[in-house]
Amino acid sequence: MKDVLIGVVIVLVICIGVDFIYSEKNSCLVTESFTTENVKCGFLKKQMNIDIKFLDRYW
């Protein structure tokens, strides 16, 4: 069971790292409080429109 949890943590860290690199090249328009701004966004925001703001990016 311990090995499975370690594997899941490793996969999550790799996915976050890849998405961080992906978000460096991509940007999208986000509307917040009557303002629209162009921000860096990752795969979840770009493809699935899920708003998770972390480290000054939308994942």
C-alpha positions in Angstrom: 0.0 0.0 0.0 2.9 2.3 0.8 4.4 1.8 -2.7 1.1 2.7 -4.3 0.9 6.0 -2.4 4.4 6.9 -3.3 3.7 6.1 -7.0 0.6 8.3 -6.9 2.6 11.2 -5.4 5.3 10.8 -8.0 2.7 10.9 -10.9 1.1 14.0 -9.4 4.4 15.8 -9.1 5.3 15.0 -12.7 1.9 16.1 -14.0 2.2 19.4 -12.1 5.8 19.9 -13.5 4.7 19.2 -17.1 1.7 21.5 -16.8 4.0 24.3 -15.3 6.2 24.0 -18.3 3.2 23.9 -20.7 1.7 27.1 -19.1 4.9 29.0 -19.8 4.0 29.0 -23.5 0.3 29.4 -23.3 -2.0 32.2 -22.2 -5.7 32.8 -22.0 -8.1 35.7 -21.2 -9.6 35.6 -17.7 -12.3 38.0 -16.5 -12.2 38.9 -12.8 -14.1 41.7 -11.2 -14.9 43.6 -14.4 -11.4 43.4 -15.8 -10.1 41.1 -18.4 -6.5 40.1 -18.3 -4.2 37.9 -20.3 -2.6 35.3 -17.9 -0.6 32.1 -18.3 -2.7 29.1 -18.2 -2.1 25.4 -18.2 -3.9 22.4 -19.7 -6.9 22.2 -17.3 -7.8 25.8 -17.8 -7.2 25.8 -21.6 -9.0 22.5 -22.4 -11.5 22.0 -19.6 -12.0 25.6 -18.4 -11.3 24.6 -14.7 -10.2 27.7 -12.7 -7.4 26.7 -10.3 -5.2 29.8 -9.6 -1.9 28.8 -8.0 1.6 30.4 -8.4 0.2 33.3 -10.4 -1.2 30.9 -13.1 -4.4 29.2 -14.0 -4.0 25.5 -14.1 
